[in-house]
Amino acid sequence: MAASSPPPRVESLSNPVQQLVINGEQVPENYIHRNTDDGPICASFPVTEIPIIDLGLLTSSSPTGEPELEKLRSALSSWGCFQAINHGMASSFLDKVRAVTKEFFALPMEEKQKYSRTLEDIEGYGNDTVVTEHQTLDWTDRLYLLVRPEDQRKLKLWPENPDTFRDTLNEYTEKLGQLTEIVLKAMAKSLSLDDSCFLDHCREGALMYTRFNLYPVCPRPDVILGLKPHADGSTITFLLQDKEVEGLQVLKDDQWVGVPIIPQALLINLGDQSELASNGIFKSLVHRVVTNSERERISVATFLLPHPDMEIEPANGLVNEQRPRLYKKVKNYVSLYFHNYQRGKRPIVHSKFKFIFLLFFISYGLYRKQVAQGNSWAFIEEEHHMVVHWYNVLSREV
C-alpha cells in the first residue's frame, strides 16, 4: 500500500472569532475538536486548589523562607504551576490590566485591524495561522506583543486606543521583570543549585512576549476549545486570569481539572525549557482553555524566553547516576515549539523518550547478559553505573 501524501501546507490567517460571533455565522468545521486522545471537553470538571506560594517569603532571610522553598519545589515537581500571592502588584493595578484588555477587544473591528499581524510575523492582532488543511483552530482572538528587550518593540502594533494601554503594559512589564528574578532564583535554590543557574538563561537578550486573549461566547462549548491542550515553550509564563469567568484547565495525573480564580493572584507556570533545564524534576504544565456559551473571557499571558542563541541543557548539578541526563542540549527551542504547536505536538516529549528507551534497552540487555554469565549483583550494579556514566557523556554530545 502506497504511503499517504503529507497534508498540503496552507499558510493563511484564520478570520477573527469575534467577527464570526457578531455576524452570527455557523461555526466552521475546523473549530470542532475530534481528537479523543485529548479527553472529553467539559467546563464542569472539578475545580482543584492549586498550590499557593507567597513570593514575599521566598525572598525572606527568616526561617519561614525554607518551608516556602520546599512548597515551591513540590508545586513545580507535581503540578508545574502555582498561584503567586504577595507579588508586589496591587489588586487595583491588576484590574487596570484587565480593563485595558477588555477595552481593546471591545473596539470596532476596523480599529483593531490597524494592529493586525501578518503571515511573516507572530506579533500583532489576530489568531491562528492555518498551516495544514486538517488543523483544529482555537476559539480565541489575540494581541501578541514583544515587550522585552525594549529596543525591539514594534510600537506600531501597540494600541493607542485605549489611551492608557501602552503605559499600563509598560508598567506591567517592569513589574514582571522584577518577579522573574525572584522566581528563577527561588527555583534554583529549591534544587540546591547556585542562585543564578536558571536566571543566567534569561539575562542578556532574553525575550518577553505578552499575549492578550479574548475567548468570545461560543455556541458549541461541548466540542470547541478556546485553546488546544499544550505546554508552553517558555521558561516561565505569568498568567493574569479573568476576574470572574473560569475556563483554564490543567492536566494533573492524566485528569483535567479546573483552575480556580484568585483575583489578586498571578498563576505562574513552567514551560518546556524549565523542564529541560531541571532535567525533568520540574514539570512543564499541560493545559487548555474551555469555552463558555454565556460569557466571554479574557486573560493576559506573558512568556519569558531565553535568547534564541542561548543553549539550554540540564543543569550539571542535576545529572548523576541516580538521575541520568534526560534531554540533549537545545538552541532556539521556541522556533521548534511554534512549528509543532499548531499540529498539536510537543517536541520535548519526543526528545525525552528517545533517550529513556535507549538507556532502558542498553541496561536491560547488559543485565540479562550478566545474569546468564552468573555474575554477582555487585558486578551487575557496577556495569549499570558504567552505562549511566557513558549515557550522560554521550547524550551531552548528541
Order of alpha helices (4+ residues) and beta strands (2+ residues): beta-alpha-beta-alpha-alpha-beta-alpha-alpha-beta-beta-beta-alpha-beta-beta-beta-beta-beta-beta-alpha-beta-beta-beta-beta-alpha-alpha-alpha
